[in-house]
Amino acid sequence: MRFIGATHKFLGDVLPSDFRAEIFSLVEDAWPNVPSPRDAWLEPRITGLLKLAMIAAQEARYEADPPFHISEDTKIRDPKTGKEKERTDVEIHLRHHYIKGQRPYFVFESKRLNVPYGGVPSPNVHEYVGDAGMGCLLTGSYNTVPNYSGMLAYVMDGSVATAKRSVEKQLAAKSGDLRLRGKAKIHSSNLMPSGGAHGETHHTIGGQASVIFHMFLPAKRARR
C-alpha cells in the first residue's frame, strides 16, 4: 500500500514514512501489562485495557512528543444522514503527519478466539473472518478510511498455535469471500515482531493488492 499523508517540512528528514513495525512492536510490548482477561470479558473491555497499556508503553518509549494518538470505539457516520454506520475498535493516528479527511493511519478490529463455553473452548473463527471481523476491513468503510488495517486476536485459552490453525482452516473455506491472493494462510511478515504467531494475509480489493495484518495475543499466560 502507498503511504498517504503530508509531514511538516521541518520534520521531513526526521520522521519515517512507515510506522507499521513500530505499531506492532507497541502492541506486543503493551499486551503483557493488560490484566489477564476473564472468560466472560468481551472485546470492548479487553480492547479498552489494551489501549490504556499502549498509551503507557508509548509514553515510556518517548520522553516527549510520542508519534501516535490512540483511540478506541470510534464511530463512523454516513456523511449524508449522520447515522452511525459502524465503529472501529482501535484507531491509530499520526501526530505529525496529516492524512486528508483526518483519517487514521492504522485501524485494528478485535475478536476473541478459543472462547470457553461451559468449559469447552469455541474457536469463534467464523466471527473472526466474517462480516464483523475481517469483513469490516475488506468490504465496509474501514478499507477506505485507514492506510493500513489488521486484526487483534485475543486467544482466551492461551493456545495461540491452535487458534492460528483454526483461523487458517477458515481462511481456506472462505477464500473466495475474503478475496485471498495466493495460499490461504497467515504468511510471516518482516514488519511483525519475531518469535510469535503474528503475520499477514494477502487479498485483492478492486483489482489492487492489499494486506491485512494479524496479531495473536494470549489471554491466559504465566503469572509474572
C-alpha positions as CSV (number, residue, x, y, z in Angstrom):
1,M,0.0,0.0,0.0
2,R,1.1,3.6,-0.7
3,F,1.6,5.9,2.2
4,I,-0.8,8.9,2.1
5,G,-0.1,12.0,4.2
6,A,1.9,15.2,4.5
7,T,4.6,15.8,7.0
8,H,5.5,19.3,8.3
9,K,8.6,20.3,6.2
10,F,10.8,20.8,9.3
11,L,10.1,17.1,10.3
12,G,10.6,15.6,6.8
13,D,14.1,14.5,7.4
14,V,13.4,13.3,11.0
15,L,10.3,11.1,10.9
16,P,9.9,7.8,9.0
17,S,7.1,7.4,6.5
18,D,6.2,3.8,7.5
19,F,5.1,3.3,11.1
20,R,3.7,-0.2,10.9
21,A,6.6,-2.0,12.6
22,E,6.6,0.5,15.4
23,I,2.8,0.0,15.9
24,F,3.1,-3.8,16.0
25,S,6.0,-3.6,18.5
26,L,4.0,-1.2,20.7
27,V,1.1,-3.7,20.8
28,E,3.3,-6.6,21.8
29,D,5.1,-4.5,24.4
30,A,1.8,-3.3,25.9
31,W,-0.1,-6.7,26.0
32,P,1.8,-8.2,29.0
33,N,0.6,-5.2,31.0
34,V,-3.1,-5.8,30.3
35,P,-4.7,-7.7,33.2
36,S,-5.4,-11.3,32.2
37,P,-8.9,-11.1,30.7
38,R,-11.6,-13.3,32.4
39,D,-13.6,-15.7,30.2
40,A,-16.7,-13.5,30.3
41,W,-14.9,-10.3,29.2
42,L,-16.0,-9.2,25.7
43,E,-13.8,-7.5,23.1
44,P,-14.6,-3.8,24.0
45,R,-13.5,-4.3,27.6
46,I,-10.2,-6.1,26.6
47,T,-9.5,-3.5,23.9
48,G,-10.1,-0.6,26.3
49,L,-7.4,-2.0,28.6
50,L,-5.1,-2.6,25.7
51,K,-5.5,1.0,24.5
52,L,-4.5,2.2,28.0
53,A,-1.5,-0.1,28.1
54,M,-0.4,1.1,24.6
55,I,-0.6,4.7,25.7
56,A,1.5,3.9,28.8
57,A,4.0,1.9,26.7
58,Q,4.3,4.7,24.2
59,E,5.0,7.3,26.9
60,A,7.7,5.0,28.4
61,R,9.4,4.9,25.0
62,Y,9.4,8.6,24.3
63,E,10.2,11.2,26.9
64,A,8.2,13.8,25.0
65,D,6.2,14.1,21.8
66,P,5.2,10.5,21.0
67,P,4.3,9.7,17.4
68,F,0.7,8.3,17.9
69,H,-2.7,9.3,19.1
70,I,-4.5,6.0,20.0
71,S,-8.3,5.8,20.4
72,E,-10.9,3.1,20.7
73,D,-14.6,2.5,19.8
74,T,-14.6,5.4,17.2
75,K,-17.9,6.0,15.4
76,I,-18.1,6.1,11.6
77,R,-21.1,8.1,10.3
78,D,-22.8,8.3,7.0
79,P,-21.8,11.7,5.6
80,K,-25.3,12.3,4.2
81,T,-27.5,11.2,7.0
82,G,-25.2,11.4,10.0
83,K,-26.3,8.0,11.1
84,E,-23.7,5.7,12.7
85,K,-22.6,3.0,10.2
86,E,-20.1,1.1,12.3
87,R,-17.3,1.6,14.8
88,T,-13.6,1.0,14.6
89,D,-12.2,-0.9,17.6
90,V,-8.8,0.8,17.7
91,E,-7.6,3.8,15.6
92,I,-4.0,5.0,15.4
93,H,-3.5,8.5,14.1
94,L,-0.1,10.0,13.3
95,R,0.5,13.2,15.3
96,H,2.9,14.8,12.9
97,H,1.6,13.5,9.5
98,Y,-1.8,14.8,8.3
99,I,-3.9,12.4,6.3
100,K,-6.7,14.0,4.3
101,G,-10.1,13.9,5.9
102,Q,-8.4,13.4,9.3
103,R,-8.3,9.7,8.5
104,P,-6.4,7.2,10.8
105,Y,-3.1,5.7,9.7
106,F,-4.0,2.2,11.1
107,V,-7.2,0.5,12.2
108,F,-7.5,-2.7,14.3
109,E,-10.6,-4.9,14.5
110,S,-10.6,-7.2,17.5
111,K,-12.1,-10.6,18.1
112,R,-11.8,-13.3,20.7
113,L,-10.7,-16.8,19.7
114,N,-10.9,-20.1,21.7
115,V,-13.7,-18.7,23.9
116,P,-14.6,-21.0,26.8
117,Y,-18.3,-22.0,26.9
118,G,-19.2,-24.4,29.7
119,G,-15.5,-25.4,30.0
120,V,-15.2,-26.2,26.3
121,P,-13.4,-23.6,24.1
122,S,-15.2,-22.4,21.0
123,P,-12.8,-21.4,18.1
124,N,-15.1,-18.4,17.2
125,V,-13.2,-18.3,13.8
126,H,-16.5,-17.6,11.9
127,E,-16.7,-14.3,13.7
128,Y,-13.0,-13.6,13.1
129,V,-13.2,-14.0,9.3
130,G,-16.8,-12.9,9.0
131,D,-18.5,-9.6,8.2
132,A,-17.9,-8.3,11.7
133,G,-14.3,-9.3,11.7
134,M,-12.0,-9.3,8.6
135,G,-15.1,-8.4,6.5
136,C,-15.0,-4.9,8.1
137,L,-11.5,-4.4,6.7
138,L,-12.4,-5.7,3.2
139,T,-16.0,-4.6,2.4
140,G,-17.0,-2.0,4.9
141,S,-16.0,1.6,5.5
142,Y,-12.7,0.5,7.2
143,N,-10.9,-0.3,3.9
144,T,-11.5,3.2,2.6
145,V,-10.6,5.0,5.8
146,P,-7.1,4.0,7.0
147,N,-3.9,3.5,5.2
148,Y,-3.4,0.1,6.9
149,S,-5.5,-2.3,8.9
150,G,-5.2,-5.5,11.0
151,M,-6.9,-8.0,13.4
152,L,-6.2,-8.4,17.1
153,A,-6.9,-12.0,18.1
154,Y,-7.5,-12.3,21.9
155,V,-6.8,-16.0,22.4
156,M,-8.8,-16.7,25.5
157,D,-7.3,-20.0,26.5
158,G,-3.8,-19.0,25.5
159,S,-3.4,-21.7,22.8
160,V,-2.1,-19.4,20.1
161,A,-0.9,-22.2,17.8
162,T,-4.3,-23.9,17.9
163,A,-6.1,-20.6,17.3
164,K,-3.9,-19.8,14.3
165,R,-4.5,-23.2,12.7
166,S,-8.3,-22.8,13.2
167,V,-8.2,-19.3,11.5
168,E,-6.2,-20.7,8.6
169,K,-8.7,-23.5,8.1
170,Q,-11.5,-21.0,8.0
171,L,-9.5,-18.8,5.6
172,A,-9.3,-21.7,3.2
173,A,-13.1,-22.3,3.5
174,K,-13.9,-18.7,2.8
175,S,-11.1,-17.8,0.4
176,G,-13.5,-16.5,-2.2
177,D,-15.4,-14.3,0.1
178,L,-12.1,-12.9,1.5
179,R,-10.7,-12.4,-1.9
180,L,-7.5,-14.1,-0.9
181,R,-4.5,-13.8,-3.1
182,G,-2.2,-16.9,-3.2
183,K,-2.2,-19.5,-0.5
184,A,-4.9,-19.4,2.2
185,K,-2.6,-19.0,5.2
186,I,-1.2,-16.4,7.5
187,H,2.2,-15.5,6.0
188,S,5.1,-14.4,8.0
189,S,5.8,-10.6,7.9
190,N,9.1,-8.9,8.2
191,L,7.3,-6.0,9.8
192,M,6.0,-8.1,12.8
193,P,7.9,-8.9,16.0
194,S,9.8,-12.2,15.6
195,G,9.1,-15.3,17.6
196,G,5.3,-15.0,17.6
197,A,2.4,-16.3,15.5
198,H,1.7,-12.9,14.0
199,G,1.6,-12.5,10.3
200,E,-0.4,-11.2,7.3
201,T,-2.9,-12.3,4.7
202,H,-2.9,-11.2,1.1
203,H,-6.0,-10.0,-0.7
204,T,-7.2,-8.4,-3.9
205,I,-9.6,-5.4,-3.5
206,G,-10.9,-3.6,-6.5
207,G,-8.0,-5.0,-8.6
208,Q,-5.4,-3.8,-6.0
209,A,-3.2,-5.9,-3.9
210,S,-4.0,-5.5,-0.2
211,V,-2.7,-6.8,3.1
212,I,-4.4,-7.5,6.5
213,F,-2.1,-8.0,9.5
214,H,-2.9,-10.4,12.3
215,M,-1.6,-10.3,15.9
216,F,-2.4,-13.3,18.2
217,L,-2.4,-12.2,21.8
218,P,-2.7,-15.0,24.5
219,A,-5.2,-14.1,27.3
220,K,-4.0,-16.9,29.5
221,R,-0.3,-16.6,30.4
222,A,2.1,-17.4,33.1
223,R,1.9,-15.3,36.2
224,R,4.7,-12.7,36.5
